[in-house]
Amino acid sequence: MTTTEPRATTTSGPVRGVQEGGVAVFRGIPYAAPPFGDLRFEAPAPHEPWTEERDCSAYGATVPKGPFRTEVSSLLVEPQIAGSECLNLNVWTPDPSTEGLPVLVWIHGGAFVNGSGAVPTYAGGAFARDGVVTVTLNYRLGVDGFAHLPDRPDNRGLLDQVAALRWVHDNIAAFGGDPGRVTIAGESAGAMSVTTLTAMPAARGLFQRVIAESGAGHHVLTPQTASLVTAALAERLGVEPTGEAIATVPVEDLVSTQLALTAAISGDQDRARWREISANGMPFEPVVDGVSVTGRPYDVVAAGDGAPVDLLIGSNDTEHTLFLYPLAPVVDEPLARMMLGAYGAPDDAYEILAADAATPYDVVVAGLTDWFFRVPAVRLAETRLAQGRDTFVYQFGWRTPVLDGVLGATHALEIGFAFDNLADPEGQWMTGPDAPQALADDMHAAWVRFVTDGDPGWPAYGEMRHTRRFGGPGDGTVLDDPDPQRRLLWPER
């Protein structure tokens, strides 16, 4: 590649990027019109074309959102960039003039209320270095993206993702990518998003492979539950529970009210009132509207109606420490039993989990990690196995020394390893400065292999329930049916 500024021409107009570390980077390319004014709470609309070359050297605006919750705000980076053109994406490519390269599209997590494609850990330079054109993107969050409004389309955040994937289909060849070799990937809410996309008719044919890190197809809201959230939001705002009325509220006021409502729901002791939100803690998430999302994604896949894609899926050993670590000093056995019971654990759950746990707090972390992340991934792999579809399952076990080691192999820790971005100081809040590069080399290479040809380097999930370990006990090995008692502990849901 030459040292001149890289250029490409999209269907909307010409763009100019920058060269960094031997790859070309284009940031802040709009894939849809600003979702404000007459477009507030509407499906994404095409961006107006431009004729002058657009400077795409810096990240574009982020969508309206609040800060992370206090317990994770010091561990996760949350860029806030002002501007209206927030539906934008970023591209890393070895060379825009090449052709036919595999493509990775990363959809960020953040419980559907936080995150952006501008998070430093998501920088795609290492993937581009290894021959993979990489895209990260923004999508609408919280009320703007996922509130159930009777006079507006549901799942606007997912519709944004579909619009971005259509942009990739129409434009990625101009950056050296092959629109027929697209892998979508995400972590947490991003993993829930990509598994949901496999069940969405509007997304069919826009990707061929999926990577789901710490999320599967089990977390959605019914319209009835989502309507409760909208009613509570509108009551706090003093307006009618419609898109037309809520759109009159200034963006800053809406975001602050959303934060207050989320905190109130989380602290409500009446678990029955908030139905499925009481278990997953997310008042804004995909809604089964019967149009864009026709059913719970897991159920759609189980019925044989999901997209015929290859899947790489897994979780981390102690996901829930990220959310529970402030409680570590106060969780005793009675409280641990009560917390497990609230999630429907059977009577002997505590004893089974305690066999490999040092404290009651560790029992809770193990149980909720399994309920929320590990078991849904296994159930999805089981369902796909019965349908003859390849699924590759992993488990991440490296324990971070950050916060004196209390986090262990926590939620989101694996991302820096998969992206091979451990050297970036902005991405070391969770890993610390001395994370093992050899583990990143191993994990990143597996992701590159899967994106390139669908085989990450270990056997697909089958009768022996093969699971590849990255970090921690058993690092580098393929285990057969790890922790079968814990796998069988949670009933099908």
N, C-alpha and C positions, 0 to 999 in steps of 0.2 A: 504494500500500500504506500502511496506517496505521502508526503508530509503536509500537503495542502489540506484545507478544510474540506471535510467530506460533504457531499451534496447528494440529494435524491429528489425525485419528483413524485409527489403523491397525487391521488385523484382530486385533492383540494387545492394543491399548489406546490411550488418548490420549497424545499427546506434545506437549511445549512446547519451542520453539526460541528463537533470538535473531535480531535483525536486525543485519546488518553490511553496510555499504556499499550500502544500498538493496536488499538481497536477504535472504530468510529462510534461516536455516541451522539444521538439525537434526543434532546429532552423537550418535554412540553409540547408535543405535537397534538393539536386538538383532533379528537375523533368524533365529536358531537358539539352542537351549539351550547352556549352557556345556558344552564337550566334555571333561568330566572325570568322575571317579568311574566309574559304570557306563557312561557314554557315551564313555569314553576309546577312541580308535581306531575308533569306530563312525561310521556315516554320520550327517550332521547331523540332529538331532531338533527338532521344533517347540519354541519357547520358551513357557513358561507365560504365559498372558495376565495382564494387570494391569488394574485398574479405576481406580486413582488416576492423575492426570496425571503423566507421567514427564518429569523435567527432562532435556532433551537439548541443553543449552547447551555441553557440553564433550565432547571426544573420549572414547570408551570405551576399555576395556582392549585392549591389543595381545596377539597370540597368543605363546606361548612361542617364543623365538628368541634367538640369540646376536648379537654385534656383527658388523658388516661386517669383511671382511679388512682388515689394516693398510693396504694400499696405497690403499684406497678409503674408509676410515673418515673421513678428513678432508675428503672431497669429497661424500659422500652423508649426508643427515640420516636418523637412525634412531630415531624416538621409541620409548621403552619405557614403557608405562603398565600398572601392575599391576591385576589383577582377573581374575575367572573368566569374566565375560560378554564374552569376546573376539571372538565371532562377531557383530560389529556392523557397521553401515554409517552413512554420513553423507549428508545430502541438502542441496543448495543449490537454491533455487527463486526465481523472480521474485516469486511470490505463490501461496501454497497455495490461494487461492480461485479461481484461474483454471483453465482446462482445456485439454486438447488439445495441450500443448507437447511438442516432441521431447525425448527422454531420452538422456543419455550416462551409461553405467555404466563407470567406470574400474577396471581390475584391475591392481594394482601389480606391479612387477617385483622382482627381488632373488634370482635364481637358485633360486627355490623354497625358500629358507632365510631370507631377509630381507625387510623391507618391511612396510608397513601402509597403511591408508587415511588415516592421520593425518599423513602427510608434508606439510609446508607447501606444497611445490610443487604438490601435487595439489588444493589448495583450488579449489573450483568456482565461486567468486564471479564471475569474468569470463564464464564460460559462462552462468550464470544471468542476469547483466546483459544478455546478448545473446539471451535467450529460450530457453535450453536448461536443463532440469532435470537436475542432475548428481548422480551417486551415486558415492561411493568406498567400499571395503569391505575388511575383513580376511578372510583365509582361512587355514586351518592350513598350517603350513610344516614343512619338514624331516621328521623322523621322524613327528611327529604327523600331518602332511598327506600324506606321500608314501612312507613306508617300506612295502615289500611284506611284509605279514604274513599268514601262511597262514590264520589264524582270524579275520581282520577284512577288511572291504571295502577294495579298492584305491582309490587316487586320492581320498582323503578331502578333500584340498584343492580338487580340482575339484568334488567333490560339494558342498562349501561354496559354491563360486561358483554352481553351479546353484541351490542353495537361496536364495542372495541374489537371483538373477534371478527366481525364483518370487515372492519377496517383492516385488520391483519390479513384476512383472506384477499382483499382487493389491492393491498399495498405492499405486503411484505416482500414480494419479489423485487421491488425497487431497492430493497436493503439487502439483497442476497439470499432471502429466505424462500422456502418452498411452501406455498399455501396448502399443499396436500400432505405436509409432514409437521403438523402442529400438535404440540403437547401443552395442555393447560395444567397449571400447578398452583397450589395454594396451601396456606397453613391456617389452622384454626377456622375462623369464619371464611377464610379463603378456601380451605379444604371443603368446608360445607358448601361453599359456592360452586366449586368445580364438580362435586358429586351431584349437586342440584342441576347444573348445566347438562349433565349426562341424561337427565330425565326431562329436559325442556324441549318441546318440539321446535321452538324458535332457534335453538342452538345446534340442531342436528346437522352434521356434515361440516361443521366449522373447526373440528379438531379430531384427532385420531387416538391420542393417548392422554392419560390423566395421572397426575401425581397428587395425592392427598396426604398432607402431613398434619396429623392430630385433628382429624375431623372426618366425618362420614356423612351418610345421608339420612340421619335420624332427627335433625333439629329444624323443625318448621312450626309455624303457628296455624291454627285453624282461623277462619275469618271471625268466628265468634270471640275467640280470645283476643285477636288483634283489634276487634271493635271495642273491647273493654279498655285497651290501652288508648285508643283514639279518644274515647269518651273522657277518660281521666285527663288526658293531655288538654283537650278542648276546655274542660272545666277549669283547669289551672290558668289557661290563657284568657278565659272569659269570652270565648267565641263558640260558634256552632261547630260540631265535629265533621266538617267538610273540608275538602281541599281549597275551595274558593275562600272560605272564611279564614282558615289557618294561613293561607298565603298572604294575608294582609298583615301578619305579625312580622316585625323586623327579624331578620335572620339571627342576630345576636340574642334577642329575647327568646326566640324559639329554641336555640341551642341550650341556653341556660335553663329553660323550663324542662326540656328533655332530660338534662342531667338531674334536676331535682326530682322529676317523676321516676326516673330509673332508681335513684337512691331510695325513694319512698317504697317502691315495689319490692326492692331487695330487703328492706327492713320490715315489711308487712308480715305479721305472724299468722295471718289468715291465708294459709297456703292454698286452700280450695278456691279462693276468690280469683287467683291469677292462673289457675290451671297449669298448663305445661310450662309457663314462665317460672313458676315456683321451683321447678327442677333445674332448668337450664340457665336461669338468671338473665335472659336476653329478651327484653320487651320489644325490640325491633329486629326482626329477622324475616326470612322468606315466609310468605303466606300462601297456603294452598287455596288459590283463587279459582281453580278449575280452568283457567285460561293459560296463563304463562307457566304456572306450576300446577300440574293436574293432580298431584298426590304427593305424599311424603316420598322423597326420592328413593329411599330404600325400598319402599313398597312398589314403586314403579319398576325398579330394577328387578325385584323378586318376581314380578309378573311377566318379565321378559320384554318389557317395553323400553328399556334404557338403550342408550346409544351403544353400538358394538365396539367398545374401545378397550385397549389394554390399560391396566390399572396397577400403579405402584402406591401402596398405602401403608401407614404405620403410625406409631405413637412413641412417646418418651416414657421412661420408667416412672417418673414422679411428676406428671403434668400438673397436678393440682397444688403443688407447693407454691406456684406463682400467685395463686388466689388465696391460699390459706396460711402462708407462712407467719403472718402476725399472730395467728392463734396457737402457734406451736407451744408456747409456755402454759396455756390454760386448758388444753384438751386432755381430759382424763377419760377413764373407761366409760363411765355413764354417759358423758357427753358424746364420746365416739359412737357408742351404741345408738344413741338417739339420732345422730347425724346420718348414720348408715340406714337406720329405719325410715328416715324421711324420704329416702330414695327407693324404698321398697326392697331393701336387702332382706334375705331370709334370716331366721333366728340364729343360725349357726355362722353367719357371715363374720362376726367379730373373731371367733375362734379360728376360722380358716385363714383369714387375713393376718391374724396375729402371729401365725407360725413363722412368718418371714419379716416381722416388723418389730422394731426395738421399743416403740412407745405407742400409746393410744393414738397420738397424733399421726404417726406413720401408718397406722391401721386406716384412719380416715383418708389419708392421701392415697393409699393403695386402692381403697374401695371406690372413691370418687373418680380417680384416674381411670380405673377399669370401666366404671359405669358410663362415663362421659366420652372417653376416647378409645381405649383399647378394644373393648368388647364390640362396640359398633363397627370398628374396622374389621374385626374377625368375622362378625356376622355378614358383612358385605362380601368378604372373601369367600365365605361358605356358600352364599347364595350364587355368586358368580361361578364357583367351582361346579355346582350342580347344573349350571347352564353351559359348561364347557368353555368358559372364558378365562384367559390367563390373568392371574392376580399375583403380584409380588409383594410380600409382607415383610416389613422391617420393624425393629425395635431399637430405640436410641437410648444408651445408658450412661454416657459420660456425665460425670457430676461436676458442676461448676464450683470453684472455690469462693465465688462472690457471696457476700453476706455470711461469711464464715461457714460456707458449705451447707446452709440450711435449705437451699433450693434444690440440691441434687440435680437430677436430670429433668429439669423443669420444662414447662410449656414454652415453646418458641426457641429453646436453646439450640436446636439442631440447625436452624436456618443458616447461621453463619458458616457452618460446616458444609452444608449442601451447596451454598453459593461460593465457597472458598474465599470468604472475605474476612478471615480472622485477623489479618494484618491492619485492617482499617480501624483506627482508634475510636471512630464514631460508632462502630459496631461492637465494641468490647464491653459494653455496660453489663452484659449478661455473662460473657465468656471469661472476662478478665484478659490481661495481656499475654498470658502464657498458655493458652489453649493448645492442644496437640495438633500441629500442622499435619502430621501423618494421618490422623483421623479425618481431617478435612480432605486430604488427597484421596482417601479411600471412598468417602461418601460422595464427594463431588464427581469422581470418576464414574461411580455407579449411576448417578443421575444423568450424566452425559451419555452413557451407554444406553440407558432406557430411552431418552429422548431421541437418540440417533437410530436405534434399531429395535427398541421394545424389549431388550434383554439386559437387565442391570447386572447380571453376573452370578445369580444364584437361582435354584429351582423355583418354579412357580408353586404357589400354595396348592397342596393336593392332599391326598389321604394322610400323609405324615405331617401336615400342617407346617411346612417349612417356613421358618422365620429367621431372617438375617439380622445378626446383632452388630450394631455400630457403637463402640465404646462400652465401658463398664464390663461386668463379668461376661465372659464368652465373646468378647470383641473379636470380630472377624470370622466367626463361626456361623453355621446355619443350624439352628436348633429345631428339633421336632417337637411340636405341641408344647411350647413353654407354658408353665403354670396352668395345667389343665383344670385343677380345682377352682382356680380363680376364673377361668374362662366359663366354667359351668355354673358359677355362683349366681350370675345374674340371669333372670328369665328373659326370654325373647320379648322385645317390646316394639 
